[in-house]
Amino acid sequence: MSWRGARPRGDHRLMKIACCAAFLFASTNACADSLHPPQDAAAEYARVAAIPPAAGCDGGSLLELDVEPGEGGIASAYDAATGVMRVRYPMAFNQVTEGWNWHPEARGDEDYYVFKYVPLKSVVEERPGYRGEDKIGAPQDFAVRWRYDYFFAFDNADDFYARGAADAGFGTEFAASQEDAGRLAARDLRMALDVRLAPPCTSDSTTFWKATHDKPVDFTLKKRYLMGKLESVTFYDAATGHVLARLARKP
């Protein structure tokens, strides 16, 4: 296994330091490796989606994407007797249900959904509203709201966990003091992804709900996916930037 070190801005290559332990095991205090601030999912989607079709998408490039707090949720447990904190990001039901990912011809030993996903962030945009009338004789003000949900979709989940496993997901453990464990579980435990884009690199969908008298909001939901291979999953301390543990894809 290996740990990731800091890297200069704009350089998407990983700098790796050999780890002596066979299993991912590190102390939040002893580990000097720091995570460089990951790229913003919305900005990276806009950049890749803007590449002209004739030029081909940005396949092969390595990105580091942050998973915002609350987008999926990391479960954790601390063993005070051993000083070990166990963490897991569950993936049992993370299946992209968009039409482009549905493959009903799949065999019984295959998934109907080829791509799994990790939600990265959501952005809500309030747009100018309008005055209208959904109920005859009852004019009212209607709001207009757009939400952009960003995801990373990948087709190599079996590089990290067994298909159909009851505990499917990204799990590991590391040494931590009881004080650090409490702080991490409460607010500072974060996760980032190292991903390698692959054609078609992006996908998207749009769903619209028309405002009604009882729900006076025009709501547009746009789901935007960066697509490719998942290379590694990193758990880190948001307060210090220190890497806590890193899961790399199987060879």
Secondary structure as GFF3:
##gff-version 3
##sequence-region A 1 251
A	DSSP	beta_strand	2	4	.	.	.	ID=ss1
A	DSSP	beta_strand	16	18	.	.	.	ID=ss2
A	DSSP	alpha_helix	41	49	.	.	.	ID=ss3
A	DSSP	three_ten_helix	53	55	.	.	.	ID=ss4
A	DSSP	beta_strand	62	67	.	.	.	ID=ss5
A	DSSP	beta_strand	75	79	.	.	.	ID=ss6
A	DSSP	beta_strand	84	90	.	.	.	ID=ss7
A	DSSP	three_ten_helix	99	101	.	.	.	ID=ss8
A	DSSP	beta_strand	116	135	.	.	.	ID=ss9
A	DSSP	beta_strand	138	154	.	.	.	ID=ss10
A	DSSP	three_ten_helix	157	159	.	.	.	ID=ss11
A	DSSP	beta_strand	169	175	.	.	.	ID=ss12
A	DSSP	alpha_helix	178	183	.	.	.	ID=ss13
A	DSSP	pi_helix	184	188	.	.	.	ID=ss14
A	DSSP	beta_strand	189	209	.	.	.	ID=ss15
A	DSSP	beta_strand	217	237	.	.	.	ID=ss16
A	DSSP	beta_strand	243	248	.	.	.	ID=ss17
###
